[in-house]
Amino acid sequence: MKTDPRRLAAMQRMQQQLGYQFNDTGWLQQALTHRSYSSRNNERLEFVGDSVLNYTVARMLFDAFPKLSEGELSRLRASLVNEATLAEIAIKINLGDCLYLGTGELKSGGFNRPSILADAMEAVFAAINFDADFQTAEKVVQSLFKDRIRTVDFSNQGKDAKTLLQEALQARRFALPKYRIEEQTGEGNEAQFVVSCDLGELGWIGRAQGNSRRLAEQAAAKEAVAWLEQNYSQKNKKK
């Protein structure tokens, strides 16, 4: 597989951020190859990587929250192991700069598409497993998810701020919020997004910043939930 110097440099930086250096870079190249580029792509690796990821996060939650039930642990895992989270991690390690994409996907911005980034991230976990062993892949997943698990809000059953806001608005029969990117600067690890959360008929617009669109939206939604709870408690919900 032909690899230009720019992509080679990007792959090297990504490995540094992962904390793992591949012995056989063929595994890494396959993990980063979308089906639009080659028949030797990352789909089968994604299948294995999904299992590596789910087991590792499940074990981390099992150890971190010994009093939670199976159902509660499952909901927490679902809130952590999803496309949005994986895409966010991929963006932080600049995985998009390393992707092998077909012409159509390149033109349509596939290197920024959450589904493509998330699938490649799972494939990378599998590639590490095959290049080294399961324990090594497990350590990489642990390093990427430890802070998320440490700060997870299990009092809300792992629901993120956007989900909580949507449920709170629906319970009060208000319209759903609208999110808009107000400002975007930088790229990769230096990226910063300013996102607004507009509650429409309630006349409240909040703004928050994050190093990904998702993080900024979540931060804005968190502020909106706090405002809603303060100004529209359930006893005053809209009839």
GIFEN-V226874 format. One record per pair of residues at least 24 apart in sequence whose C-alpha atoms are under 8 Angstrom apart, sorted by the first residue. I is the first residue (numbers start at 1). J is the second residue. Records with the same first field share a line. If there is no record, write none. Layout:
# GIFEN-V226874
I=J + J
This chain:
# GIFEN-V226874
7=97 + 98
8=98
10=94 + 97 + 98
11=95 + 97 + 98
14=93 + 94 + 95
17=93
18=93 + 140
19=140
20=140
22=128 + 131
23=131
24=131
27=127 + 128 + 130 + 131
28=124 + 127 + 128
31=120 + 121 + 123 + 124 + 126 + 127
32=98 + 99 + 100 + 120 + 123 + 124
33=99 + 100 + 101 + 120
34=99 + 100 + 101 + 102 + 116 + 120
35=101 + 102
36=101 + 102 + 103 + 104 + 105
37=100 + 101 + 102 + 103
38=102
42=119 + 120 + 123
43=119 + 123
44=123
45=122 + 123 + 124 + 126 + 127
46=119 + 120 + 122 + 123 + 124 + 126
47=122 + 123
48=122 + 123 + 126
49=122 + 123 + 124 + 125 + 126 + 127
50=122 + 123 + 126
52=125 + 126 + 134 + 137 + 138
53=81 + 122 + 125 + 138 + 141
54=81
56=138 + 141 + 142
57=81 + 141 + 142 + 145
60=142 + 149
61=149
64=149
72=157
75=157 + 158
76=154 + 157 + 158 + 159
77=158
79=158 + 159 + 160
80=148 + 158
83=114 + 115 + 118
84=114 + 118 + 214
85=118
86=117 + 118 + 121 + 122
87=114 + 115 + 117 + 118 + 121
88=212 + 214
89=144
90=117 + 118 + 121
91=117 + 188 + 189 + 212
92=188 + 189
93=188 + 189
94=188 + 189
95=121
160=218
161=218 + 219 + 221 + 222 + 225
162=217 + 218 + 221 + 222
164=225
165=221 + 222 + 224 + 225
168=225
171=237
172=234 + 237 + 238 + 239
173=237 + 238 + 239
174=201 + 238
175=199 + 200 + 201
179=217
181=213
195=220
196=220
197=221 + 224
